Amino acid sequence: MGMESVLKRRPQRNKMIDFHTHILPEMDDGSKSVAESLTMLREESRQGIETIVLTPHFYADENSPRQFLKRREEAWQKLKPNLEPGMPRLYLGAEVQYFEGIGQVDGISDLCIEGTRLFLLEMPFRKWSDRMLSNVLELKEQENVQVVLAHIERYLSWQPKGICQELIHCGIHMQSNASFFNNWKTRHKAMKMLARGEIHILGSDCHNMADRPPNLERAYELIGHHVSNLHEML
């Protein structure tokens, strides 16, 4: 079953997907070794995660898409032989940092999640200009990709009210980190955004087992507990 079909399922306790992770070893500021990656995968499995997307950071000022994909394949070949029976299904992808002219770079659509047209994009942590937003929409149209904005909650303090709905209307999808739901300080806001249809996909954005471990289980439990009452939060 393809990733896009998996994403269309209704969330279930034993059908959970971690859409955003930094588990692939020695690629970025995430896992530093195969051993660490395996520990993270075991924890994901313990939490009931069925499918994981491996999304190491892509920075255009460090690698071309071709160079990045070569590095990713090398990391994957280190991890793959060590995978254990019963571990979650893994898909290769990338978390692509926004840059000027992103839609015009040769091979940029090759950074979609394997087997799909889903493109995980990390936007700048500041107020987005009209030009930035135009570039994102051009990327979507010119490369025929389904843009998913990574951890949407991290940008909101800089953006005008209603930006999520505007982008969703233009066909952009929103990914939220589990921590947005797990943190009692932001949980109410997360639930309201979910109720308004402003969050479509969840990810742990896990980097290690210390300060940024896999944490989707709790978020799914909280959503399941509150889902029948979401309409009251609008």
C-alpha positions in Angstrom: 0.0 0.0 0.0 1.4 3.4 -1.0 2.0 6.3 1.4 -0.8 8.5 0.1 -3.2 5.6 0.6 -1.9 5.2 4.2 -2.4 8.9 4.9 -6.1 8.7 3.9 -6.9 6.3 6.7 -8.6 7.5 9.8 -6.2 7.6 12.8 -6.4 4.3 14.8 -4.4 3.2 17.8 -2.6 0.5 15.9 -2.5 2.3 12.5 -0.4 5.3 13.5 1.9 7.2 11.1 5.0 9.3 12.0 5.3 11.6 9.0 8.3 13.7 10.2 11.4 12.2 11.7 15.2 12.5 11.8 15.9 8.8 12.4 18.1 8.2 9.3 21.6 8.0 10.7 24.4 10.5 10.1 22.4 12.8 7.9 21.7 15.9 10.0 21.2 16.9 13.6 19.2 13.8 14.2 20.4 10.3 14.8 24.2 10.0 15.0 24.5 6.3 14.5 22.8 3.1 13.3 22.5 2.0 16.9 20.7 5.3 17.8 18.4 4.9 14.9 17.5 1.4 15.9 16.7 2.5 19.4 14.4 5.2 18.1 12.7 2.7 15.8 12.2 0.3 18.6 10.5 3.0 20.6 8.3 4.0 17.7 7.3 0.3 17.4 6.6 0.1 21.1 4.3 3.1 20.8 2.3 1.3 18.0 3.6 3.3 15.1 3.0 1.4 11.9 4.6 3.6 9.3 7.4 6.1 9.5 8.7 8.7 7.0 12.4 9.4 7.2 12.8 13.1 6.5 16.4 14.3 7.0 17.0 18.0 6.5 17.8 19.3 3.0 19.6 22.6 2.8 20.2 23.9 -0.7 23.3 25.8 0.3 24.9 22.5 1.4 23.8 20.0 -1.2 22.2 19.8 -4.6 19.2 17.4 -4.8 21.4 14.8 -6.5 24.1 15.0 -3.8 21.5 14.8 -1.0 19.9 11.7 -2.5 23.3 10.1 -2.8 24.0 10.8 0.9 20.5 9.6 1.8 20.9 6.3 0.0 24.3 5.7 1.7 22.7 6.3 5.1 19.8 4.0 4.2 22.1 1.2 3.1 23.8 1.4 6.5 20.5 1.2 8.4 18.5 -1.2 6.2 20.5 -4.5 6.9 20.1 -3.9 10.6 16.3 -3.5 10.6 14.5 -6.0 12.9 11.3 -8.0 12.2 8.2 -6.2 13.2 9.7 -2.7 12.9 7.5 0.0 11.2 7.3 0.3 7.5 9.8 3.0 6.4 9.6 5.5 3.5 12.4 7.8 2.4 11.8 11.5 2.2 13.2 14.9 3.1 12.4 18.0 5.1 13.3 20.7 2.5 14.2 24.1 3.9 12.6 26.9 1.9 14.9 29.0 -0.4 14.4 31.6 -3.0 13.5 30.1 -6.4 12.8 26.7 -4.9 10.5 25.8 -7.8 13.1 26.3 -10.4 15.8 24.0 -9.1 16.5 20.9 -11.3 15.5 17.7 -9.5 13.7 19.4 -6.6 10.6 17.2 -7.0 12.9 14.1 -6.5 12.8 15.1 -2.8 9.2 14.1 -2.5 8.4 11.1 -0.2 9.2 8.0 -2.2 6.3 6.7 -4.3 4.3 9.9 -3.8 4.1 13.6 -4.8 4.1 14.7 -1.1 6.8 17.4 -0.5 7.6 18.3 3.1 8.6 22.0 3.3 10.1 23.9 6.2 9.3 27.6 5.9 11.4 30.5 7.3 10.9 31.3 11.0 9.8 34.9 10.3 6.9 36.7 8.6 6.4 35.3 5.2 6.5 37.7 2.3 4.1 37.6 -0.6 7.1 36.5 -2.7 7.7 33.5 -0.4 4.1 32.4 -0.7 4.2 32.9 -4.4 7.3 30.7 -4.6 5.5 28.0 -2.6 2.5 28.0 -4.9 4.7 28.0 -7.9 6.5 25.0 -6.5 3.2 23.2 -6.1 2.0 24.1 -9.6 5.2 23.9 -11.7 6.5 20.7 -10.1 3.1 19.1 -9.6 3.7 18.3 -6.0 1.5 18.3 -2.9 3.2 20.7 -0.6 3.0 19.9 3.1 4.2 22.6 5.5 6.3 21.1 8.3 5.4 21.9 12.0 2.9 24.6 11.1 2.5 25.7 14.7 6.1 27.0 14.8 5.5 29.8 12.4 2.1 31.2 13.5 3.4 33.9 15.9 4.9 35.7 12.9 2.0 35.3 10.4 -1.3 37.2 10.0 -4.5 35.6 11.3 -6.1 33.3 8.8 -2.9 32.4 6.9 -3.6 28.6 7.4 -7.0 28.8 5.8 -5.7 30.8 2.9 -3.0 28.3 2.1 -5.3 25.3 2.6 -7.7 27.0 0.1 -4.7 27.0 -2.3 -4.2 23.3 -1.8 -1.4 23.3 0.8 -1.5 20.7 3.6 -0.4 21.3 7.2 1.8 19.0 9.4 1.9 19.5 13.1 4.4 18.1 15.6 3.1 15.8 18.4 4.6 18.2 21.0 1.9 20.8 20.0 -0.7 18.5 21.4 1.4 17.0 24.2 2.3 20.3 25.8 -0.6 21.5 28.1 0.3 25.1 27.3 -0.5 24.7 23.6 -2.9 21.7 23.6 -6.1 23.8 23.5 -4.8 25.8 20.5 -3.8 22.6 18.8 -7.2 21.0 19.3 -8.9 24.1 17.9 -6.7 24.1 14.8 -7.5 20.4 14.3 -11.2 21.1 14.7 -11.0 23.8 12.1 -9.3 21.5 9.6 -6.0 23.4 9.8 -3.9 20.3 10.7 -3.9 17.3 8.4 -0.8 15.2 9.3 1.1 14.5 12.5 4.7 13.8 13.1 7.1 13.5 16.0 10.0 15.4 14.5 12.1 13.1 16.7 15.8 13.6 16.6 17.1 11.4 19.4 16.1 9.6 22.5 17.2 12.3 25.0 15.5 15.7 24.5 13.6 15.0 21.2 12.4 11.4 21.3 9.5 9.8 19.4 6.3 11.0 21.1 3.3 10.3 18.9 1.6 7.9 21.1 0.5 10.5 23.6 -0.7 12.9 20.9 -2.9 10.3 19.3 -4.4 9.3 22.7 -5.2 13.0 23.5 -6.8 13.5 20.1 -8.8 10.3 20.4 -10.0 11.4 23.8 -11.1 14.8 22.7 -12.2 14.2 19.2 -15.9 13.8 20.1 -15.8 17.2 21.8 -13.9 19.1 19.1 -17.0 20.9 17.9 -17.4 22.5 21.3 -13.9 24.2 21.0 -14.7 26.2 17.9 
